[in-house]
């Protein structure tokens, strides 16, 4: 049995993975342990945690009803952390990958869970020098989880396109908007989710994965979208690392509005939209490759449109939902990506202007500090 905790409908939580860099070289540094030691015993200890690599910390929000509550929480945590970082001589930045960092130079946190991941996945596991944003939305009825998960899968390309921020890998332009998306799905339990007709089917899958030794615990299912039974949420893990709080705000509002809309439609006895699995696979690839220029398959009838046009229509459709949730202005920021550009576009523009990947890293640091592109 996989018990699903009951959560209040459409409550929110966000996890934001950040890289620690040296202000002089702007390269990643393995100093998360020092940061965590400096905040041990303080209220920040529950809000700033370690991750797989020692160059990474994760800022974790509390549970909130509103987008503004989540983003205010994240901003407050980072504000309290800043003096600690200044004393240690560290800066923060965020993107799906780092412009010039080498995976060979990174250290893995000394945790049995991560050691087993590396032992099992070897070359691919060691290459996981990637960063993401995870958004949790509360679900008030377990029977809603899988229909909502299936409907959300149709929105993977929207989220992938706006968050794409990993064009560079080891100082090379991959010509993908999101190289992270392509790399992360190489892990055995990562990538697009399997979709099940009922909870019993999901439980059977989990039981098989444990019986065959693929996983030891639920969190080792690393899908782009997944149930989070312990928290009573659906967890959206599609997004590359977002460089600014404004982008976090936009994506959080979009995800909350989508999930709340789906929940309301289920309450009204409606059937949620789905598409064939092969459309999802193609859409994810298109968004990872072309980002904001992706022509995506937008429905089961195989109609296609530019992803930014689809997003604009979705923002308009969801406006009444945002009004109910109190995040109209935050949702409107989703249209901002078409103006300020997604992360991969801003990074490539800086490289074209300066010819320097160090300058790209400087851009990421300055954007993170500013909180907006």
C-alpha positions in Angstrom: 0.0 0.0 0.0 1.1 3.6 -0.7 -0.8 5.9 1.6 -1.4 9.4 0.4 -1.5 12.1 3.0 -4.4 14.5 2.7 -3.4 18.1 2.0 -5.5 21.2 1.8 -6.4 21.8 -1.8 -3.8 23.8 -3.9 -1.5 24.6 -1.0 2.1 25.3 -2.2 5.7 24.5 -1.5 8.8 25.1 -3.6 12.4 23.7 -3.5 15.0 25.8 -5.3 18.5 24.2 -6.0 21.3 26.8 -5.9 25.0 26.6 -6.8 27.7 28.0 -4.5 30.4 29.9 -6.4 33.7 31.7 -5.7 33.2 35.4 -6.3 36.6 35.7 -8.0 36.5 32.7 -10.4 32.8 32.3 -10.5 33.4 28.5 -10.6 31.5 26.1 -8.3 33.0 25.4 -4.9 32.3 22.4 -2.7 31.5 24.4 0.4 27.8 23.4 1.2 29.0 21.8 4.5 30.4 25.1 5.7 27.2 26.9 5.0 25.1 24.2 6.7 27.4 24.2 9.7 27.2 28.0 10.0 23.4 27.9 10.2 23.1 24.8 12.3 20.8 25.4 15.3 19.2 28.4 13.8 15.7 28.7 12.2 17.4 28.6 8.8 18.5 25.0 9.3 15.0 23.8 8.3 14.9 26.1 5.2 18.4 25.5 3.8 19.5 21.9 3.2 22.2 20.0 1.4 21.9 18.2 -1.9 23.7 15.4 -3.8 26.7 17.6 -4.7 28.7 19.6 -2.1 28.5 22.7 -4.4 24.8 22.9 -3.9 22.3 24.0 -1.3 18.5 23.9 -1.6 16.2 26.6 -0.3 12.9 25.0 0.9 9.8 27.1 1.4 7.2 26.3 4.0 3.6 25.4 3.1 1.5 28.3 1.9 -1.9 29.0 0.4 -0.6 31.8 -1.9 2.2 32.3 -4.5 3.2 35.5 -2.7 3.6 33.5 0.5 6.0 31.0 -1.1 8.1 33.6 -2.9 8.2 35.8 0.2 9.3 32.8 2.2 12.1 32.1 -0.3 13.2 35.7 -0.5 13.3 35.9 3.3 15.4 32.8 3.7 17.9 34.0 1.1 18.0 37.4 2.7 18.8 35.8 6.1 21.4 33.5 4.5 23.2 36.4 2.7 25.3 37.6 5.6 26.5 34.0 6.2 27.5 33.7 2.6 29.3 37.1 2.7 31.3 36.0 5.8 32.3 32.8 3.9 33.1 34.6 0.7 30.5 32.9 -1.4 28.0 33.9 -4.1 24.9 32.1 -5.3 23.6 31.5 -8.8 21.1 29.2 -10.5 20.7 27.7 -13.9 20.0 24.2 -15.2 23.7 23.7 -15.8 26.7 25.9 -15.2 28.4 27.5 -18.2 31.9 26.1 -17.8 31.9 23.8 -14.7 33.4 20.3 -15.1 31.6 17.4 -13.6 34.9 15.7 -12.9 35.8 18.4 -10.4 32.6 18.1 -8.3 32.3 16.2 -5.0 29.3 14.0 -4.0 27.8 14.5 -0.5 28.8 11.6 1.8 25.3 10.1 2.1 24.6 6.4 1.5 21.6 7.3 -0.8 23.8 9.3 -3.2 26.7 6.8 -3.0 24.3 4.0 -4.2 22.9 6.2 -7.0 26.5 6.8 -8.3 27.4 3.1 -7.8 24.4 2.1 -9.8 24.3 4.7 -12.6 28.1 5.2 -12.9 28.9 7.5 -15.9 25.5 9.1 -16.1 25.1 9.5 -12.4 28.5 11.3 -12.2 27.4 13.7 -14.9 24.4 14.9 -12.9 25.8 18.4 -12.5 22.3 19.8 -13.0 19.9 22.0 -11.0 16.2 22.3 -10.9 13.1 23.7 -9.2 10.4 21.5 -7.7 6.9 22.8 -7.1 4.5 20.9 -4.8 0.7 21.5 -5.0 -1.6 20.0 -2.4 -4.3 17.5 -3.5 -7.3 17.1 -1.2 -8.4 13.7 -2.6 -6.1 10.8 -3.5 -8.5 9.9 -6.4 -7.6 13.2 -8.1 -3.8 12.6 -8.1 -3.4 10.4 -11.2 -5.9 12.3 -13.4 -4.2 15.6 -12.5 -0.8 14.0 -13.1 -1.9 12.9 -16.6 -3.3 16.3 -17.4 -0.2 18.1 -16.2 1.9 16.0 -18.5 0.4 17.9 -21.4 2.1 21.0 -19.9 5.6 19.7 -19.7 6.7 21.6 -22.9 5.2 24.9 -21.6 7.2 24.6 -18.4 10.3 23.3 -20.1 10.4 26.1 -22.6 10.2 29.0 -20.1 12.6 27.5 -17.6 15.2 26.2 -20.1 18.5 27.5 -18.8 21.1 24.9 -19.7 22.5 25.5 -23.1 26.1 25.1 -22.1 27.9 21.9 -21.0 31.6 22.0 -20.1 32.1 25.3 -21.9 30.3 24.0 -25.1 27.1 25.2 -26.6 25.0 22.0 -26.9 22.5 23.8 -29.2 19.7 22.7 -26.8 17.8 25.1 -24.8 17.7 22.5 -22.0 20.6 20.1 -22.0 19.6 19.3 -18.4 16.3 17.8 -19.5 18.0 15.4 -21.9 20.7 14.4 -19.3 18.4 13.9 -16.3 16.2 11.4 -18.1 19.1 9.1 -18.6 18.7 7.9 -15.0 16.7 4.7 -14.7 13.7 6.2 -12.9 13.7 9.7 -14.3 12.0 11.3 -17.3 8.3 11.5 -18.1 6.0 9.7 -15.7 4.2 6.4 -16.4 0.5 7.1 -16.4 -1.9 4.8 -14.5 -5.6 4.3 -14.7 -6.0 4.0 -10.9 -4.1 4.1 -7.6 -3.9 0.3 -7.5 -2.0 0.4 -10.7 0.5 2.9 -9.3 0.8 0.8 -6.1 1.5 -2.3 -8.2 4.2 -0.4 -10.1 5.9 0.7 -6.8 5.7 -2.8 -5.4 7.3 -4.2 -8.5 10.1 -1.6 -8.4 10.9 -2.4 -4.8 10.6 -6.2 -5.3 13.1 -6.1 -8.2 15.5 -3.8 -6.4 15.1 -0.9 -8.7 14.2 1.4 -5.7 14.3 1.2 -2.0 12.0 4.1 -1.3 9.5 6.3 -3.2 11.7 9.3 -3.5 14.0 7.3 -5.9 11.2 7.6 -8.5 12.6 10.8 -10.1 9.9 11.5 -12.8 9.4 15.0 -14.2 6.0 14.9 -12.5 5.2 12.6 -9.7 2.9 12.0 -6.7 4.5 12.9 -3.4 2.4 10.7 -1.1 4.2 11.7 2.1 3.3 15.3 1.6 -0.1 14.8 -0.1 1.0 16.7 -3.2 1.7 16.5 -6.9 5.3 17.4 -7.4 6.3 19.2 -10.6 10.0 18.6 -11.4 10.1 19.6 -15.0 11.8 23.0 -14.7 15.5 23.8 -15.1 17.0 25.9 -12.4 15.5 29.3 -12.6 17.9 32.2 -12.1 15.5 34.7 -10.5 12.7 35.0 -8.0 10.5 36.6 -10.7 10.8 33.5 -12.8 10.1 31.3 -9.7 7.0 33.4 -9.1 5.7 33.0 -12.6 6.1 29.2 -12.8 4.7 28.7 -9.3 1.5 30.7 -10.2 1.1 28.8 -13.5 1.4 25.4 -11.8 -0.9 26.3 -8.9 -3.5 27.6 -11.3 -3.3 24.5 -13.5 -3.7 22.1 -10.6 -6.5 24.0 -9.0 -8.4 24.2 -12.3 -8.0 20.5 -12.8 -9.1 19.8 -9.2 -12.2 22.0 -9.7 -13.1 20.3 -13.0 -12.8 16.9 -11.4 -15.1 18.1 -8.6 -17.6 19.1 -11.3 -17.5 15.6 -12.8 -15.5 16.5 -15.9 -12.8 14.5 -17.6 -9.4 16.2 -17.8 -7.6 16.5 -21.2 -4.9 14.0 -22.1 -2.8 13.2 -25.1 -1.0 10.0 -26.4 2.3 9.2 -24.7 4.2 9.7 -27.9 3.0 13.3 -28.1 4.4 13.9 -24.6 7.8 12.4 -25.6 8.0 14.6 -28.7 6.9 17.7 -26.9 9.5 17.3 -24.2 12.2 16.9 -26.8 11.0 19.9 -28.9 10.9 22.2 -25.8 14.4 21.0 -24.7 15.8 21.5 -28.1 14.1 24.7 -29.2 12.9 26.3 -26.0 10.7 29.3 -26.7 10.8 28.7 -30.4 9.3 25.2 -30.0 6.3 24.3 -32.1 4.4 22.0 -29.7 1.6 19.5 -30.1 -1.1 21.2 -28.1 -4.0 18.6 -28.0 -5.0 15.1 -28.7 -6.1 16.1 -32.2 -2.4 16.8 -33.0 -2.8 20.5 -33.6 0.5 22.4 -33.4 1.4 26.0 -32.4 4.3 28.0 -31.1 4.7 27.4 -27.4 4.6 31.1 -26.5 1.2 31.5 -28.2 -0.2 28.5 -26.4 1.2 29.9 -23.1 -0.5 33.3 -23.7 -3.8 31.6 -24.3 -3.4 29.5 -21.2 -2.7 32.5 -19.1 -5.9 34.1 -20.3 -7.9 31.0 -19.7 -6.6 30.6 -16.2 -7.1 34.3 -15.2 -10.4 33.5 -13.3 -8.6 30.7 -11.5 -5.8 33.1 -10.6 -8.4 35.6 -9.4 -9.8 33.0 -7.0 -6.3 32.1 -5.8 -5.1 35.7 -5.5 -2.2 35.4 -8.0 -3.4 37.3 -11.2 -0.2 39.5 -11.3 2.0 36.5 -10.6 0.4 34.4 -13.4 0.8 37.3 -15.8 4.5 37.0 -15.4 4.4 33.8 -17.5 4.0 36.2 -20.5 7.1 38.0 -19.4 9.3 35.2 -20.6 8.4 36.3 -24.2 9.8 39.8 -23.4 12.8 39.2 -21.2 13.7 35.8 -22.7 14.2 32.4 -21.1 17.4 31.8 -19.3 19.1 30.0 -22.2 18.4 33.0 -24.4 19.8 35.5 -22.0 22.9 33.4 -21.5 23.6 33.0 -25.2 23.0 36.8 -25.7 25.6 37.6 -23.0 28.1 35.2 -24.7 27.5 36.7 -28.1 28.1 40.2 -26.6 31.2 39.4 -24.6 32.6 36.1 -25.9 33.1 35.0 -22.3 31.5 32.2 -20.4 32.8 33.8 -17.2 30.7 36.8 -18.1 27.7 34.5 -18.5 28.3 33.3 -14.9 28.5 37.0 -13.9 25.1 37.5 -15.4 23.7 34.6 -13.5 25.1 35.9 -10.2 23.8 39.5 -10.9 20.4 38.3 -11.9 20.0 36.1 -8.8 20.9 39.1 -6.6 18.5 41.4 -8.5 15.6 38.9 -8.3 14.6 39.5 -11.9 16.1 39.0 -15.4 
